[in-house]
């Protein structure tokens, strides 16, 4: 199975500042034939299901604010939240869909400093 | 707009079978574009993909090794729903269970739509 590891486990950021979240896969999730990385990011608030933010490592889902951006390729990925808002307090997960079993990272909890 | 509405018992006794149903609206369980996944979340294991079913000129099922042999996903085209059945449960199966759609039929295998989640507690 592909192991997905996130860092840090938690992060406290001041309102209006930038949050940088990391995700690493144990093997590449980049397909040579289409040059796409099979990596998604989700946001989860308490008592709610995860919400898709980013797919193909950097494509924002419709309706997601543009302060959320994804980058990276292969095995190393970053989710950046520019100008953190109070409503961004949540746990963020990355997930590989390169092959089954699909696997998730353990999550990064983002809080307000 | 696709919506997934889950239902199921909140409490199951050890050794019994856990069943959760996911009713699909806005899409078809037999769509050639979609797959219907089951994912669970617990404090000990985090988010764990359990398996999926999809129709591609015939029904296919995939299961995670962690539940293979205990888990069955059933598709009901008459009621446009999928259901999860997990047998011989133990307290370690206590979790919130989610159904979720992916569009792997067109190469888009992330989970774009989720059910609301069903908390299942395994206890006497």
HADDOCK unambig.tbl for C-alpha pairs under 7 A between the chains (distance, minus, plus):
assign (segid A and resid 40 and name CA) (segid B and resid 110 and name CA) 6.54 0.50 0.50
assign (segid A and resid 48 and name CA) (segid B and resid 116 and name CA) 6.81 0.50 0.50
assign (segid A and resid 49 and name CA) (segid B and resid 114 and name CA) 6.50 0.50 0.50
assign (segid A and resid 49 and name CA) (segid B and resid 116 and name CA) 5.92 0.50 0.50
assign (segid A and resid 49 and name CA) (segid B and resid 117 and name CA) 6.54 0.50 0.50
assign (segid A and resid 52 and name CA) (segid B and resid 111 and name CA) 6.96 0.50 0.50
assign (segid A and resid 52 and name CA) (segid B and resid 112 and name CA) 5.90 0.50 0.50
assign (segid A and resid 55 and name CA) (segid B and resid 110 and name CA) 6.84 0.50 0.50
assign (segid A and resid 97 and name CA) (segid B and resid 109 and name CA) 6.11 0.50 0.50
assign (segid A and resid 97 and name CA) (segid B and resid 110 and name CA) 6.39 0.50 0.50
assign (segid A and resid 101 and name CA) (segid B and resid 49 and name CA) 6.64 0.50 0.50
assign (segid A and resid 101 and name CA) (segid B and resid 64 and name CA) 5.82 0.50 0.50
assign (segid A and resid 102 and name CA) (segid B and resid 49 and name CA) 5.99 0.50 0.50
assign (segid A and resid 103 and name CA) (segid B and resid 48 and name CA) 6.73 0.50 0.50
assign (segid A and resid 103 and name CA) (segid B and resid 49 and name CA) 6.53 0.50 0.50
assign (segid A and resid 104 and name CA) (segid B and resid 47 and name CA) 6.15 0.50 0.50
assign (segid A and resid 106 and name CA) (segid B and resid 46 and name CA) 6.08 0.50 0.50
